[in-house]
Amino acid sequence: MKPLELLLLDCSPRRDNSTSRHLTNQLLPALTHRFGRPVHVTQRHLGVKPVPAITAEYADSLVLPAEEARARFGNQLAVSDELIRELDAAEVVWISTPVHNFTVPAVLKNWIDHVVRRDVTFVTKDNRKVGLLRDRPVYVAVTAGGAMFREPAIQPDFFRPYLTAVLGVIGLKDITYLPSTSLAGVDAPLELVQTHASRHLAAAALQI
């Protein structure tokens, strides 16, 4: 049986006691079990080994048609090409991440800047950006110290609106958020994460 290809983006800078990684470790095995087939995981440790920020040459390439950009800046697009190939090959994407200052961490933003690319992962038609990648399930295991993702809102949430919008630009719209929040100031945050993970599993949030 051909393995299912899963891309895992781990955005935590922590090597130990990472709440987002702990949440993923509780939830991801349940997801892979429900697929009923072997799973091959390609993992990017963005928080520990971040991809480089985009360069001036990369920025210049974005205003050019794809073929001209490749002819002029081919070497400077190598990291972007590699990340897009990984993303395109994945049948499922799993993003394991904390919230930093109400939105995505800088290391995840760097990855996004490399994969959202004109005439490669999206085109512009009638003043709208249209994704070129096929849709597939995207799961976001996200942790936050503050009381986010709730109604009525207590803290601003720029995380979900931004991530939903930017992934939608390239064609990824099937997004499931699996949050664990209000972790700051508790005596045992990993235990609280585990409680939240159990609730997600009990609610069948990972049905595929």
C-alpha positions as CSV (number, residue, x, y, z in Angstrom):
1,M,0.0,0.0,0.0
2,K,1.4,3.4,-1.0
3,P,2.1,5.6,2.0
4,L,0.2,8.8,2.5
5,E,2.5,11.8,2.2
6,L,2.2,14.2,5.2
7,L,4.1,17.4,5.5
8,L,4.7,18.5,9.2
9,L,5.8,22.0,9.9
10,D,7.0,22.3,13.5
11,C,7.2,26.0,14.4
12,S,8.2,25.9,18.0
13,P,11.6,27.4,19.0
14,R,11.6,25.2,22.1
15,R,13.5,22.0,22.2
16,D,11.8,20.7,25.4
17,N,8.4,21.5,26.9
18,S,7.0,22.8,23.7
19,T,3.2,23.0,24.1
20,S,2.5,23.0,20.4
21,R,4.7,20.0,19.8
22,H,3.0,18.2,22.8
23,L,-0.4,19.0,21.3
24,T,0.7,17.5,17.9
25,N,2.1,14.4,19.6
26,Q,-1.3,13.8,21.2
27,L,-3.4,14.4,18.1
28,L,-1.3,13.4,15.1
29,P,-1.2,9.6,15.8
30,A,-5.0,9.7,15.9
31,L,-5.2,11.3,12.5
32,T,-2.7,8.9,10.9
33,H,-4.6,5.9,12.4
34,R,-7.9,7.1,10.9
35,F,-6.4,7.2,7.4
36,G,-6.0,3.4,7.6
37,R,-2.8,3.4,5.6
38,P,0.9,3.9,6.3
39,V,2.0,7.5,6.6
40,H,5.3,9.0,5.4
41,V,6.1,12.2,7.3
42,T,8.3,14.9,5.8
43,Q,9.1,17.2,8.7
44,R,10.4,20.7,8.7
45,H,11.7,21.9,12.1
46,L,11.1,25.6,11.3
47,G,11.4,26.7,14.9
48,V,14.8,25.2,15.4
49,K,16.2,25.4,11.8
50,P,14.3,28.2,10.2
51,V,14.3,28.7,6.5
52,P,16.1,32.0,5.5
53,A,14.2,35.2,5.0
54,I,13.5,36.1,1.4
55,T,16.3,38.1,-0.4
56,A,16.2,41.2,-2.5
57,E,16.6,39.0,-5.6
58,Y,13.7,36.9,-4.5
59,A,11.6,40.0,-4.0
60,D,12.5,41.3,-7.4
61,S,11.6,38.0,-9.0
62,L,8.0,38.3,-7.7
63,V,7.1,41.1,-10.0
64,L,8.3,39.2,-13.1
65,P,6.6,36.4,-15.1
66,A,7.6,33.0,-13.8
67,E,9.9,32.1,-16.7
68,E,11.7,35.4,-16.7
69,A,12.1,35.2,-13.0
70,R,13.6,31.7,-13.2
71,A,16.0,32.8,-16.0
72,R,17.2,35.8,-14.1
73,F,17.1,34.5,-10.5
74,G,17.1,30.7,-10.7
75,N,19.7,30.2,-7.9
76,Q,18.0,32.6,-5.6
77,L,14.7,30.7,-6.0
78,A,16.2,27.3,-4.9
79,V,14.8,27.3,-1.4
80,S,11.4,28.4,-2.6
81,D,11.4,25.7,-5.2
82,E,12.3,23.0,-2.7
83,L,9.6,24.1,-0.2
84,I,6.9,24.3,-2.9
85,R,7.8,20.8,-4.1
86,E,7.4,19.4,-0.6
87,L,4.1,21.2,-0.2
88,D,2.8,20.0,-3.6
89,A,3.8,16.4,-2.9
90,A,1.9,16.4,0.5
91,E,-1.6,14.9,0.7
92,V,-2.0,16.3,4.2
93,V,-0.4,19.3,5.8
94,W,0.0,19.5,9.6
95,I,1.2,22.8,11.1
96,S,2.3,22.6,14.7
97,T,2.8,26.1,16.0
98,P,2.5,28.6,18.9
99,V,1.0,32.0,18.6
100,H,3.5,34.9,18.8
101,N,2.1,38.3,19.4
102,F,-1.4,37.5,18.2
103,T,-0.4,36.0,14.9
104,V,1.9,33.4,13.3
105,P,5.6,33.1,14.4
106,A,8.2,34.7,12.2
107,V,9.6,31.3,11.1
108,L,6.1,30.3,9.7
109,K,5.8,33.6,8.0
110,N,9.2,33.0,6.3
111,W,7.9,29.7,5.0
112,I,4.8,31.3,3.8
113,D,6.8,34.0,2.0
114,H,8.6,31.3,0.1
115,V,5.6,29.3,-1.0
116,V,3.2,32.1,-1.9
117,R,4.7,32.8,-5.3
118,R,3.2,34.5,-8.4
119,D,2.6,32.2,-11.4
120,V,3.9,29.2,-9.4
121,T,1.4,28.8,-6.6
122,F,-1.1,31.4,-7.5
123,V,-2.1,33.6,-10.5
124,T,-3.9,37.0,-10.6
125,K,-7.1,37.1,-12.6
126,D,-9.5,40.0,-12.6
127,N,-7.7,41.6,-9.7
128,R,-8.1,38.4,-7.6
129,K,-5.5,35.9,-6.6
130,V,-6.4,32.3,-7.6
131,G,-4.6,29.4,-6.1
132,L,-2.8,26.9,-8.4
133,L,-2.2,24.1,-5.8
134,R,-4.8,21.4,-5.2
135,D,-6.7,21.6,-2.0
136,R,-6.0,19.0,0.7
137,P,-6.6,18.8,4.5
138,V,-4.6,21.2,6.5
139,Y,-4.6,20.7,10.3
140,V,-3.2,23.5,12.6
141,A,-2.4,22.4,16.1
142,V,-1.9,25.8,17.7
143,T,-1.2,26.8,21.3
144,A,-1.3,30.2,23.0
145,G,-0.6,31.5,26.5
146,G,-3.5,34.0,26.3
147,A,-7.2,33.5,26.1
148,M,-7.5,33.5,22.4
149,F,-10.0,32.0,19.9
150,R,-13.0,32.5,22.0
151,E,-16.3,34.5,22.0
152,P,-16.5,37.1,23.3
153,A,-12.9,37.8,22.3
154,I,-10.5,38.8,25.1
155,Q,-7.4,39.1,22.9
156,P,-7.0,40.0,19.3
157,D,-6.9,37.0,16.9
158,F,-4.9,37.9,13.8
159,F,-3.6,34.3,13.6
160,R,-6.6,32.4,12.1
161,P,-7.8,35.2,9.7
162,Y,-4.4,35.7,8.3
163,L,-3.4,32.0,8.0
164,T,-6.8,31.1,6.4
165,A,-6.5,34.0,3.9
166,V,-2.9,33.4,2.9
167,L,-3.2,29.6,2.5
168,G,-6.4,30.2,0.6
169,V,-4.5,32.3,-1.9
170,I,-2.5,29.3,-3.0
171,G,-5.5,26.9,-3.0
172,L,-5.5,25.4,0.5
173,K,-9.0,26.0,2.0
174,D,-9.7,22.8,3.9
175,I,-8.3,24.0,7.2
176,T,-9.0,22.6,10.6
177,Y,-7.8,24.5,13.7
178,L,-7.1,22.5,16.8
179,P,-6.3,25.1,19.6
180,S,-5.1,24.8,23.1
181,T,-5.1,28.2,24.7
182,S,-5.0,30.0,28.1
183,L,-1.8,28.2,29.0
184,A,0.1,31.1,30.6
185,G,0.3,31.1,34.3
186,V,-1.0,27.5,34.9
187,D,1.1,25.2,37.0
188,A,1.2,22.3,34.5
189,P,0.6,23.7,30.9
190,L,1.5,20.3,29.3
191,E,-1.3,18.6,31.3
192,L,-3.7,21.3,30.2
193,V,-2.7,20.7,26.6
194,Q,-3.4,17.0,27.0
195,T,-6.8,17.8,28.4
196,H,-7.6,20.0,25.4
197,A,-6.3,17.3,23.0
198,S,-8.6,14.8,24.6
199,R,-11.5,17.1,24.0
200,H,-10.6,17.4,20.3
201,L,-10.4,13.7,20.0
202,A,-13.7,13.2,21.8
203,A,-15.4,15.7,19.6
204,A,-14.1,13.8,16.5
205,A,-12.4,17.0,15.3
206,L,-10.0,14.9,13.3
207,Q,-12.6,13.0,11.2
208,I,-11.4,12.8,7.6
